[in-house]
Amino acid sequence: MKTLLRENFWLMEETSLIPFLNSDLTLDAEANAFSGKKRPFKLEGNVAIIKVAGSLNMNFHWPPYCSSYTVIKEQIKAAIADYSVRSILLEIDSPGGTVSGCDDLATAVADADKKKPVYAYSSSQATSAAYWVGSGARYFAAGKTADLGSIGVIMVHMDYTGLYNDAGIKPTIFRAGEFKALGIHLESLSDKAKTSLQSHLDQTCEIFINSIACNRKKLKISNKNEWAEGRVFLGEEAKTIGLIDCVCTRDQLTSHILKEASMDANELRATYPDVVKAIEDNATAEATSQLAGAKTETIKLASDAAIAMFGDTAGGKLKAALEAGLNTEQITTLGLAYDVNVQPEAKVDDSKQAEMLAALLKTDQPGIVPGSKKSNPSAQSFSARMKAKHQGGLANV
């Protein structure tokens, strides 16, 4: 809780923020949402259900009281990687939370939708930071009585100077830097502090509004006064404005999701052309990257082997040819395959050479010319010549 109290800027309704800050909730560390679970989410058919519940923040995760942006992001990653999951549904019941971490999760939701369809639904409340997170989904639905929107930023300053005066305590503030720690509870807000803090809030709110407008194409910054400014809307009005796509029950949305999950490729392209194109482009880029990586690894292995066998000069030429993309026939035509004079540093030690020779003798027989009782010197076996070389009888092979 002490960590949460350090947060100055909140994407949360005041009616929910004040009770939360005054609650007795205490957590020593982020809860392990993955402990002892095969999947860190509920699976309904092939739909991963991920809850966005309670007050949102970076580290503490204890649904339904509070949820961690970090944990929710990891749950989404796990759903994307799970072959059993076809779609993801964010079930939102939250008044909002801290500014820190919210944009990162909203971006992660939008990125995840490029890989698997992501939907958002709220039957109760999806306001401020919670709405920001849900706006990254491709389809946002809500119940008739759900509270939606509250797009704005809030900061609460607690002035304890009167309490300290009554107790006979007079704090003295020293600063190195005129804007350092403006707005702390030990002093009343000066005009400079009010101006500085308001500027920070305004900049944060602008980021919030721009992100929502980017995620929700129906919302235009030019008429932001109609859908932002911290206003809260019920389901039908939120749909009319463009904050959500549909007013329905959760079961109706689930049915819609399962229907879309069974669409074939042509139906998906017709319904979601931009999303399908993004998925296909991403898959093509990933496949190209994997092929390039495999080719690079193959060239490296072949080049290292060539240098080890033929020395730096010949091996280096062969390496350059491989990296240039030449095939075997082209390499042979250029004569690089025959420039293989063994360098002294590439010479195999006697023990290794003896092992190689023994293996060759087991599999290779001396060549005999048909009709002749004696072996033909020109048809002498490779293993025999290797044996002679090993014993010093041949100068070249």
N, C-alpha and C positions, 0 to 999 in steps of 0.2 A: 504493500500500500504506500509505503514511503516513496517508492519509485514513481507511482502514479501521481502522488501529490506534487512531484517536481514538474509535472507537465503544466505549462501555462496556457496553451491554446487547445481548445476542444471543438470537435465537430459533434456537438451533442446539445439536445434541448436542455434549457436551464432547469426545468421541472424534474428532469432525470439526473442531471449532473450534481446538483446540491445534495440530494439524499445519498447518492453514491459516494461522494466525498466524505460524508458524515457517517457512513456505515461502519459496521464493526468487521468488515471483511479483511482478513489478514492472510497473506500468502507469502511464504518464504522464498519460493522459486517457481519457475514456470512448470506447470503440471506436465507429466510425460503422457501425451495424448496417444502414444503408440505402444505403451507398455502392455505386453501380453496379448496384443491384438494382431490377427492376421492382416486385417484391413483397418485403417484408421478412420473408417466411415461406414455408414449403414448402406447396404446394397439392397435395392428394391428392383427385382428383375435384373436388368442390366444398367440401372440408373444409380449412380453414387449420390447419396444424400449427405450433404455437408452443412452443418448448422452454423449460422452466424448469429450468435445469441448474446444478450446482455451488453454490458459496456465493453467497447472494443479498445484494445491497447496493444502494445508491442509484445509484452512478455507473459502476462498472467493469463492462464487458460483454465477456467472453471465454469463451463456452461451449466445451467443457463444464466449464471450471474455475470460472468465476463468471458470474453473470448480473445485469443491472441491472434493478431495479424500473422505472426510467424507460423503458428501452428496451422491455421487455416490454409496458408500458402503451401505448407508441406502436405496437407491432406489433398489439396488439388493436384499437386505433383504426383502423389501416389495413385490417384484416380486416373490420371493421364497414362501412367505406366502400366496399369492393371488391364490385362487383355479382356477381362470379363465386363469391363465398364464401357458402355457405348455413349452415355451422356452423363452430365453432372447437373445436379439441382442444388442451388444454394437456398436453404430455408432460412429466411431472415426474420428475426424477432429482436430488434435492437434499436435503442434510441440514438446510437452513435458512439463516439469515443474520441480518442486522441488524434491529433493531426499526424503525429509521427507514425509512419508506417502505413497509413491509409492509402496514399497514392500508389505505393509499391504493390499492395495487395490488389487494388483495382486494376492496375496494369497487368498483374499476373492472371487475373480472371479473363481479361480481354485476350491475352496471349494464349491461354488455355483453350479458348473457344476456337482458335484457328486449328486446333488438333482434334478436339472433341467438342460437341455442342454443349454449351453451358447455359443454364436457365436460372432465373431468380424468381423467388416467390415469397410473399409476405401476407399473412392473414391478420397481422396485428400492427406491426410497426417496422418501418424501414426508413429511418430519417437520418439526415446529416451524414456522418461517416458510413453508416450502414447502407444508405442509399447510394453513396459514392461507390462502395464495393459492388453492389448489385448492378449498377449501371454498366459495368464491364461485360455483363452477360448479353447474349444475342437476343434474348426474349425475357421481358420482365412482366410478371403478372402479380396481381394482388386481389385480396378480398374487398368487398364493398366498404367495409368499415375500417380498413387498414389506414394508418397514418403514413403519408409518404412525403418526401421532399425535405423541408427544413434545411435548405442549402444555404449555409452561412457558417460563420466562425464565432466562437464566444470565448471570452476570457473573464475569469472572476478574480477580482482583487479584494483581499480581506485586509481592512485597515484596523489594526489592533492598537493604534496609538492612544485612544481613549482608555482602553483597558490597562495599558502600561502606566498611564498617568495616574489612574485611580490606585494602582499598586505602588506608586512612588518610583517607577522605573522609567528612566529616560535614555533610550538607545542613542548612540552617536554613530553616524555612518561615515566611513572614510572611503573614498573612491580614487582609483588611478584610472582615469578614463571617464569622461562626463556621462556616458550612457551605461556604465557598468551597473548591473543589478537594479535598473530602474523598475519600480513597481513592487518592491518587496514589502511584506506586511508590516515592517517595523517603522514605516513612515507613510505619511499621507502622499497621495499622488500629486506631483507638481505638474504644471502645464507642459513642461518638456517631456516628462514621463508619459503623460496622456497622449501627446502628439506622436511620440516614438512607438508606443504600444499600438495605437490605432493604425499607424502606417503598416506595422507588421501584420496586423489582422487583415487589413485591406489587401495586401499582397497575397496572403494565404488564401483569402476568399476568391481572388481572381484566378489563382491556380485551380481551385476547386471548381469554379464555374466553367473554365475552359476545358477541364477534363470531362465534366459531365456533357458539355456540348459536343465534344469529340466522340464520346461513347454513344450518346443518344442523338442520332442524326435529325430527329424531329424537333429538337430544341435548338433555337438560334440565339446566339449571344446578343443580337440586335434587339430582341424583346425579352431579355433576361429578367426585367422587372416583373414579368408575368409569372415566371416559374422559380425564380431564386428569391433573394431578399429574406431568406429564413422562413418563408411561408410553408405551412403544413396543409396538405390536401388529402381528402378522402379518395377512395378508389376511382369512382366515375369521373370526378373532376381531374384527377391525376392523369387518367387516360386521355381526356379531352385535350389537356395541355400538351401531352406527349411524354410525361414522366414514365409511364408504363405502357405496355402493349395491349393488355387484356385485363378485364375484371372477371374473375372466375373463382371456383373453389380449387383447393389443392388437387383433389381427385380429377377434376376436369383438366388441369394442367398436366398431371401425370399421364393421363390418357393421350393427350396431345403429344407429349414427349415420346411415348412408346410408339405412337403411330409414325412419327418422323424417323425414329430409329429403324423402322422396317422399310423405309423408302429405298428404292434402288438408286443407282447413280444418276440416271436421267431425271428422276423426280427431284432429287436433291439439287441438281444443277438448276432446274427450273425454279425451285423455291428459294434457294440461297446461292445465287450465282457467284457473288463476291466471296462468300465464305469458302465454297468449294474450290474456287480458283486459288485462294490463299493456301488452302490445305495442299492442293496439287503442286503449287509452286514450291512450298516448303519441302514436300516429299522429293521433288526433283532435285532441289538444291542439296538435300541431305544425301541422296543417292550419288550425285556427282562428287560430293565431298568424300564419301566412302570409297568410291572407285579411285579417286585421285590418291587417297591415302594408301590403298592397297597397291597401286602402281608404284608409288614412291618406295614402299617397303620392299617390293619385289626387286626393284632396280638396286636398292641399297644392298640387299642380300647377294644379288648376282655380282655386283661390282666388288664387294668385299671378297667374295670367293675368287673372282678373276685376279685381283691384286695379290691375294694369298698364293695363288697357283703360279701366276706368270710374272709377278714383280710389278713394281710401280709404273714402269714405262708402258708395257703392253697392256697391263691391267687398267691403267689410267685411260688409254685410248678406248678400250672396250667399254669402260664406264661412261665415257663421254658419248659413245655411240648409243648406249642403252638409254641414257638420259635424253638424247635427242629423238628417241622414239623409233630408231631404226629396227627393222625386223631381222631375223636370222639370215635371210637371203641377201639383204643389203649389206649386212656386216661382212658376210663371206665375200661378196663382190669387191668390197673395199680392201679385202685382204687382212682385215684386223684379226680374224679368227686364226690366222697362221702365224701371226707375229707373237709367238708364245715362247720365246727363249727363257728358260727358267733362270731366275735370278738367284744368286747365292743365298740371300736371306729367305727365299721361299723353299729351300731344300728341305725335304721331309727327313726327320731323324731316322737312324738305322732301325730302331725297334718298330716304328710305325711302318717303314718300308717293308720289313720282314713280315709283318702281319698282313699287309696288303698282298704281298707275293704269295703267301700261304693260301689266302682266300681265292686268288686267281688260279692257282694250280689245281684246286678242287673242282673248278667249273670249266676249265679250258683244256682241250686235248690237242696234241701235236697234229698239224695238218699233213695228210698223206696224199700224194698224187695217185689217182686210180691206176691200177696196173703196175705200180712200182713198189718194190720192197723197201725202198729207202725213202726217207722223207725228202721232200723238195725244199731246198734252202729258201726259195722264194715264198713257199707256203708255210714257213716255220711259224709256229703258234706265237701269239702275243705273249702268253705266259712264259714260253720258253725264252723268248728274247728278253723279257723282264728279268728272268732268273739269271741269264747270262750277264745282263747289265749289272745286276746286284753283285755278281761275282767278279765283275771287272772285265768280262769277255767281250762286251760290245761298247763301241764308242757312241753310237747314235741309235735311236729307235724310231 
